[in-house]
């Protein structure tokens, strides 16, 4: 028996009856030979980790733009924390840990430079709209590997597309990532806010703290345990009503006190203007796009979408350097 086949047999024997088995995947858009060692979702995870878009996450903003400390989260560390939370829950529920990990590692591949500020800027200037979850799917289907895409399974792409609050994944593994994303950014964004002096741990409202705890560690532990308790042995992934309400209230608290905080966001207006300026520049100078993006246009992709493809792929550092190269005189850049 091949290694892959023995692992697939292990899934049948060990995983929950509600788990998504590798052998039951709806497959890839382009058929290809199976790997003799890895089941399909493990193979997807590996493809994501080795992708260029995954490596670029290390230089993309999570919440704080260009923080002075080395310990603030980036889009990459956020992704890894989502993956860790999701794997913990999946293992406890005997769901497919490799599918969960692939979705988690790929969920933000299409995110813009400067975090949600960059996403909002492109959404405002592009008439076709822009959402990072849709761009993440576009990244793995079209942009990666110079237009070949990663050819991921349907289940992984569905989980990436539907990881946001406004939609629901088709698999329980996708639902785990959807929760884990919220848990991760609620946990680490508050941790970063405390580090930045914007919040103190005891600022959390009493009605929230009494349900899920007053420290980031307590809340992380309570969120994960609550999901496991309420989902074990069921065909769903869910929180108890009181804990889910506490999470919603905590997110509202974070929006008011952190995500809209002028200390955390004092540079955000500049980032928005920078992204919008780059968009307008390349809409007027499409011929200056790198060769690959020009080829996307030759395939019939709308110019607006191709320009968004290029800008969303940039790291914070690259976007700033490109802006300086286009708009700041060389003498001033040296001085």
For each residue, the residues with C-beta under 8 A, 3 or more apart:
1: 5 6 9
2: 5 6 36 37
3: 6 7 36 37
4: 7 8 34 35 36 37 38 39
5: 1 2 8 9
6: 1 2 3 9 10
7: 3 4 10 11 22 38 39 42
8: 4 5 11 12 21 22 23 39
9: 1 5 6 12 13
10: 6 7 13 14
11: 7 8 14 15 19 21 22 23 39 96
12: 8 9 15 21 23
13: 9 10
14: 10 11 94
15: 11 12 19 21 94 95 96
16: 19 93 94 95 233
17:
18: 95 172 234 235
19: 11 15 16 94 95 96 172 173
20: 24 25 95 96 99 155 171 172 173
21: 8 11 12 15 24 25 96
22: 7 8 11 25 39 40 41 42 96 98 99
23: 8 11 12 39
24: 20 21
25: 20 21 22 40 41 153 154 155
26: 153 154 155
27: 31 153 154
28: 31 32 40 151 152 153 154
29: 141 151
30: 151
31: 27 28
32: 28 151
33:
34: 4 40
35: 4 38 39 43
36: 2 3 4
37: 2 3 4
38: 4 7 35 42 43 46
39: 4 7 8 11 22 23 35 42 43 98
40: 22 25 28 34 43 44 153
41: 22 25 44 45 96 98 99 101 102 153 155 156
42: 7 22 38 39 45 46 98 102
43: 35 38 39 40 46 47
44: 40 41 47 48 102 106 150 152 153 156
45: 41 42 48 49 98 101 102 105
46: 38 42 43 49 50
47: 43 44 50 51 150 151 152
48: 44 45 51 54 102 105 106 109 140 150 152
49: 45 46 54 105
50: 46 47 54
51: 47 48 54 55 109 140 144 145 150
52: 55 56 144
53: 56 57 109 110 139 140 143 144 313
54: 48 49 50 51 57 76 79 105 106 109
55: 51 52 58
56: 52 53 59 60 313 315
57: 53 54 60 74 75 76 79 108 109 111
58: 55 74 75 76
59: 56 74 315 316 317 318
60: 56 57 74 75 76 111 112 113 114 115 315 316
61: 64 65 66 74 75 113 114 115 117 118 271 316
62: 72 73 74 75 77 78 115 185 188 189 192
63: 72 73 115 189 192 193 258 259 264
64: 61 67 72 192 196 264
65: 61 114 115 117 267 268 271 316
66: 61 267 316
67: 64 72 192 196
68:
69: 72 195
70:
71: 195
72: 62 63 64 67 69 192 195 196
73: 62 63 77 78 81 188 189 192
74: 57 58 59 60 61 62 77 78
75: 57 58 60 61 62 78 79 108 111 115
76: 54 57 58 60 79 80
77: 62 73 74 80 81 188
78: 62 73 74 75 81 82 108 184 185 188
79: 54 57 75 76 82 83 104 105 107 108
80: 76 77 83 84
81: 73 77 78 84 85 184 187 188
82: 78 79 85 86 104 107 177 180 181 184
83: 79 80 86 87 100 101 104 105 180
84: 80 81 87 88
85: 81 82 88 89 180 183 184 220 224
86: 82 83 89 90 100 101 103 104 176 177 180
87: 83 84 90 91 97 100 101 104
88: 84 85 91 92 224
89: 85 86 92 93 95 100 176 179 180 224 227 228 231 237
90: 86 87 93 95 96 97 100 173 176
91: 87 88 94 97
92: 88 89 228 232
93: 16 89 90 172 176 228 231 232 237
94: 14 15 16 19 91
95: 15 16 18 19 20 89 90 99 100 172 173 176
96: 11 15 19 20 21 22 41 90 99 100 173
97: 87 90 91 100 101
98: 22 39 41 42 45 101 102
99: 20 22 41 95 96 102 103 155 156 159 171 173
100: 83 86 87 89 90 95 96 97 103 104 173 176 177
101: 41 45 83 86 87 97 98 104 105
102: 41 42 44 45 48 98 99 105 106 152 156 159
103: 86 99 100 106 107 155 156 159 160 163 169 173 174 177
104: 79 82 83 86 87 100 101 107 177 180 181
105: 45 48 49 54 79 83 101 102
106: 44 48 54 102 103 109 136 140 152 156 160
107: 79 82 103 104 133 136 159 160 163 177 181
108: 57 75 78 79 111 132 136
109: 48 51 53 54 57 106 136 139 140 160
110: 53 132 133 134 135 136 137 138 139 312
111: 57 60 75 108 115 118 119 132 135 136 312
112: 60 115 118 119 121 122 130 132 135 275 311 312 314
113: 60 61 118 271 275 311 312 314 315 316 318 319
114: 60 61 65 117 118 121 268 271 272 274 275 316 319
115: 60 61 62 63 65 75 111 112 118 119
116: 119 120
117: 61 65 114 120 121 265 268 271 272 275
118: 61 111 112 113 114 115 121 122 271 272 275 311 312 319
119: 111 112 115 116 122 123 130 131 132
120: 116 117 123 124 272
121: 112 114 117 118 124 125 271 272 273 275 276 279
122: 112 118 119 125 126 130 275 279 308 311 312
123: 119 120 126 129 130 131
124: 120 121 276
125: 121 122 276 279 280
126: 122 123 129 130 279 304 305 307 308
127: 304
128: 302 304 305 308
129: 123 126
130: 112 119 122 123 126 134 135 308 312
131: 119 123 134 135 164
132: 108 110 111 112 119 135 136 312
133: 107 110 136 137 160 161 162 163 164 167
134: 110 130 131 137 138 161
135: 110 111 112 130 131 132 138 139 308 309 312
136: 106 107 108 109 110 111 132 133 139 140 160 161
137: 110 133 134 140 141 157 160 161
138: 110 134 135 141 142 143 309
139: 53 109 110 135 136 142 143 144 313
140: 48 51 53 106 109 136 137 143 144 149 150 152 156 157 160
141: 29 137 138 149 150 152 157
142: 138 139 147 149 296
143: 53 138 139 140 147 149 296 309 313
144: 51 52 53 139 140 148 149 150
145: 51 148 149 150
146: 292
147: 142 143 292 295 296 299
148: 144 145 151
149: 140 141 142 143 144 145 152
150: 44 47 48 51 140 141 144 145
151: 28 29 30 32 47 148
152: 28 44 47 48 102 106 140 141 149 156 157
153: 25 26 27 28 40 41 44 156 157
154: 25 26 27 28 157 158
155: 20 25 26 41 99 103 158 159 170 171 173 174
156: 41 44 99 102 103 106 140 152 153 159 160
157: 137 140 141 152 153 154 160 161
158: 154 155 161 162 169 170 171 174
159: 99 102 103 107 155 156 162 163 169 171 173 174 177
160: 103 106 107 109 133 136 137 140 156 157 163
161: 133 134 136 137 157 158 167
162: 133 158 159 167 168 169 170 174 178
163: 103 107 133 159 160 169 174 177 178 181
164: 131 133 167 178 181
165: 178 182
166:
167: 133 161 162 164
168: 162 175 178
169: 103 158 159 162 163 173 174 175 177 178
170: 155 158 162 174
171: 20 99 155 158 159 174 175
172: 18 19 20 93 95 175 176 231 235 236 237
173: 19 20 90 95 96 99 100 103 155 159 169 176 177
174: 103 155 158 159 162 163 169 170 171 177 178
175: 168 169 171 172 178 179 236 237
176: 86 89 90 93 95 100 172 173 179 180 227 237
177: 82 86 100 103 104 107 159 163 169 173 174 180 181
178: 162 163 164 165 168 169 174 175 181 182
179: 89 175 176 182 183 223 227 237 239
180: 82 83 85 86 89 104 176 177 183 184
181: 82 104 107 163 164 177 178 184 185
182: 165 178 179 185 186 247 251
183: 85 179 180 186 187 220 223 224 247
184: 78 81 82 85 180 181 187 188
185: 62 78 181 182 188 189
186: 182 183 189 190 219 223 247 250 251 254
187: 81 183 184 190 191 216 219 220
188: 62 73 77 78 81 184 185 191 192 216
189: 62 63 73 185 186 192 193 254 258 259
190: 186 187 193 194 199 216 254 258
191: 187 188 194 195 216
192: 62 63 64 67 72 73 188 189 195 196
193: 63 189 190 196 198 199 254 257 258 261 264
194: 190 191 197 198 199 200 201 216
195: 69 71 72 191 192
196: 64 67 72 192 193 263 264
197: 194 263
198: 193 194 257 258 261 263 264
199: 190 193 194 203 257 258
200: 194 203
201: 194 204 214 215 216
202: 214
203: 199 200 257
204: 201 208 209 214 250 253
205: 208 209 249 253
206: 209 210
207: 210 211 246 249
208: 204 205 211 212 246 249 250 253
209: 204 205 206 212 213 214
210: 206 207
211: 207 208 222 242 243 245 246
212: 208 209 218 219 222 223 243 246 247 250
213: 209 217 218 219 221 222
214: 201 202 204 209 218
215: 201 218 219
216: 187 188 190 191 194 201 219 220
217: 213 220 221
218: 212 213 214 215 221 222
219: 186 187 212 213 215 216 222 223 250
220: 85 183 187 216 217 223 224
221: 213 217 218 224 225
222: 211 212 213 218 219 225 226 243
223: 179 183 186 212 219 220 226 227 239 243 247
224: 85 88 89 183 220 221 227 228
225: 221 222 228 229
226: 222 223 229 230 239 240 243
227: 89 176 179 223 224 230 231 237 238 239
228: 89 92 93 224 225 231 232
229: 225 226 232 240
230: 226 227 234 238 239 240
231: 89 93 172 227 228 234 236 237 238
232: 92 93 228 229
233: 16
234: 18 230 231 238
235: 18 172
236: 172 175 231
237: 89 93 172 175 176 179 227 231
238: 227 230 231 234 244
239: 179 223 226 227 230 243 244 247
240: 226 229 230 243 244
241: 244 245
242: 211 245 246
243: 211 212 222 223 226 239 240 246 247
244: 238 239 240 241 247 248
245: 211 241 242 248 249
246: 207 208 211 212 242 243 249 250
247: 182 183 186 212 223 239 243 244 250 251
248: 244 245 251 252
249: 205 207 208 245 246 252 253
250: 186 204 208 212 219 246 247 253 254
251: 182 186 247 248 254 255
252: 248 249 255 256
253: 204 205 208 249 250 256 257
254: 186 189 190 193 250 251 257 258 259
255: 251 252 258 259 260
256: 252 253 259 260
257: 193 198 199 203 253 254 260 261
258: 63 189 190 193 198 199 254 255 261 264
259: 63 189 254 255 256 264 265
260: 255 256 257 265
261: 193 198 257 258 264 265
262: 265 266
263: 196 197 198 266
264: 63 64 193 196 198 258 259 261
265: 117 259 260 261 262 268 269
266: 262 263
267: 65 66 270 271
268: 65 114 117 265 271 272
269: 265 272 273
270: 267 273 274
271: 61 65 113 114 117 118 121 267 268 274 275
272: 114 117 118 120 121 268 269 275 276
273: 121 269 270 276 277
274: 114 270 271 277 278 319 320 323
275: 112 113 114 117 118 121 122 271 272 278 279 311 319
276: 121 124 125 272 273 279 280
277: 273 274 280 281 323 327
278: 274 275 281 282 311 319 322 323 326
279: 121 122 125 126 275 276 282 283 307 308 311
280: 125 276 277 283 284
281: 277 278 284 285 326
282: 278 279 285 286 288 289 307 310 311
283: 279 280 286 303 304 307
284: 280 281
285: 281 282 288
286: 282 283 289 294 297 303 306 307
287: 294
288: 282 285
289: 282 286 293 294 297 306 307 310
290: 293 294 310
291: 294 295
292: 146 147 295 296
293: 289 290 296 297 306 307 309 310
294: 286 287 289 290 291 297 298
295: 147 291 292 298 299
296: 142 143 147 292 293 299 301 306 309
297: 286 289 293 294 300 301 303 306
298: 294 295
299: 147 295 296
300: 297
301: 296 297 305 306 309
302: 128 305 306
303: 283 286 297 306 307
304: 126 127 128 283 307 308
305: 126 128 301 302 308 309
306: 286 289 293 296 297 301 302 303 309 310
307: 126 279 282 283 286 289 293 303 304 310 311
308: 122 126 128 130 135 279 304 305 311 312
309: 135 138 143 293 296 301 305 306 312 313
310: 282 289 290 293 306 307 313 314
311: 112 113 118 122 275 278 279 282 307 308 314 319
312: 110 111 112 113 118 122 130 132 135 308 309
313: 53 56 139 143 309 310
314: 112 113 310 311 318 319 322
315: 56 59 60 113 318 319
316: 59 60 61 65 66 113 114 319 320
317: 59 320 321
318: 59 113 314 315 321 322
319: 113 114 118 274 275 278 311 314 315 316 322 323
320: 274 316 317 323 324
321: 317 318 324 325
322: 278 314 318 319 325 326
323: 274 277 278 319 320 326 327 328
324: 320 321 327 328 333
325: 321 322 328
326: 278 281 322 323
327: 277 323 324
328: 323 324 325 332 333
329: 332 333
330: 333 334
331: 334 335
332: 328 329 335
333: 324 328 329 330
334: 330 331
335: 331 332
